[in-house]
Amino acid sequence: MTVLSNWQRERVTVALAQIATCPGQLAHNLEAHFWALEQARKAKAEVVIFPELSLTGYLLGHGVLELAMDLEDPRLKPLREASQEVALLVGLPLRERGGGIANAAVLLHRGQIVGVHRKLYLPTYGMFDEGRYFLPGRSLTPLPWHRAKIGVLVCEDAWHPTSASILVRRGAELLVVVAGGPSEVSGDDVPQGLKRWHWIVGATAITTVTPTFFANRCGWEEGILFSGGSWAVDGRGRTLGGPAPACDPAVIACEVDLAMARRHRTLAPIPHAERWELWQAEVERNRDELTRG
Amino acid sequence: MTSLPAVDIPLLAEVLQRFLAEELRASGLSGYVCGLSGGLDSAVAAALAVRAVGREKLRLLALPGPTSSAESLTHAQEVAKSLGVGLEVLDLGPTSQLLAQTLGCASDRLRFGNLLARLRMVALFDAARAHGLLVLGTANKSEILLGYSTLFGDQAASVHPLGDVWKTHVFALGAYLQIPEVILKKPPTADLWPGQTDAAELGFDYLEADPILYYHHDQGLSEAELGAQGFPSALVSKVLATYRRNRFKWRPTVIARVSTSCINVDRILPRNPKP
């Protein structure tokens, strides 16, 4: 007990809302949000994390032109109201003032917009065509929630390990990955896409020594399978909640202790040891190559 | 490296039935209609639909023509019975013969076969309209890739649950879903004329073709690389020639784009939007 005598617990309960959305069916999607919210309330969650583009569905195509909204959009009113009690991180196509649309995750609390993360990496290969419909985000900053700084990664952002490293350097205490991760069926009873996600989420948590929360959608959209499996893991690789099943909607309540998370980063100061000068050298080398042509 | 990678069949069945449930929910319609041919593909599609939405939301039609074998109808009845769903039999014989006479194609078995496949489509979409249903497609990935189907005939459907499933795996799904043994064992046939089999028409069977198609279409191996992997080169040539020849059937029509809002080119939109 001597080692932990000064340890003040700072518990936060995070709910992962694994829902099945339908592209272009806002009422249906909103109903799914409120179903999850009800479960999260029962679990006394302080923040509820919804998947990528949770409000509109993922495979919108040019439907983003009809469904994109700004932060004052009346369609957000029910969620603003619901955020009086509990913080909500929801996904939506965000209409930008200067034109263009971002694939955004918006943090709402006490009826206000607390912060917005715009997806940085828009996959445009294979079945993905996001670069056609969205503008990429231009910055990476943790969202300033009153309980903790939340580093948000939207789906493909998490496939670039630099994103999580930068967020943690910028002070993120929790990492949140919101995804619309498509999947395929392979030789065992876990969808192949879900296995890839669990490798990424686990590696993100362990290499940044930061609790990481993964909220994925499940179900089908336009013939594309999404594989759920929402999961939370602490900075030392221990499960905090989940994984949720692959195919069914679920709400997973996960308790994280922020003081313990800090202890982890003290005992295993891996992110503090990042050699940023190597990154800088690489950036400069890249710049030189571009200049030289 | 000459076999098809394994797929977890229970998981495949589960996700496909959820696909059918979601497509029905999103459409707002009340069920599915499926033509039972007496073969494996339609039996598997129907069995998935029963698991997805319940037998009371599935309407089954047998649509025999004058050249269909009597055995096909018996097998369709057996499938319907095993699923606990009634089977409505609509004899397309007189209609198809009359139309064939009008069109002058009665003696051309390929044209007559296509006509029959398209009349089945007419019957299925009419039932869909009459009862507020979606047409349940039965085409599998192998036959779509090879273009072994009738354009706007058996290929036409509201949804294709098996359209990304190799025929090799449809056999496994059939066994898992407890499709009657006699149907699992019979050779695949479109049943468009007596004695017809897919293998005799294509010049190879699906179990031979599937790994070749997989390593070419999915993994990108060239014809030469497939040969180097040990696939017989004559078989590879035959399979890939069919794969290339019938590719137009993957996209049954093309719209001439003359604006900046061409449907499915400049405007790709969700199928079932609702406020």
Interface residues (C-beta under 8 A of the other chain):
Chain A: A20 C22 P23 G24 Q25 L26 A27 H28 G57 L59 L60 G61 H62 G63 E66 V185 S186 G187 D188 D189 V190 P191 G219 W220 E222 G223 L225 C247
Chain B: P5 A6 V7 D8 P10 L11 L12 E14 V15 R18 F19 E22 E23 R25 A26 V159 D266 R267 I268 L269 P270 R271 N272 P273 K274 P275
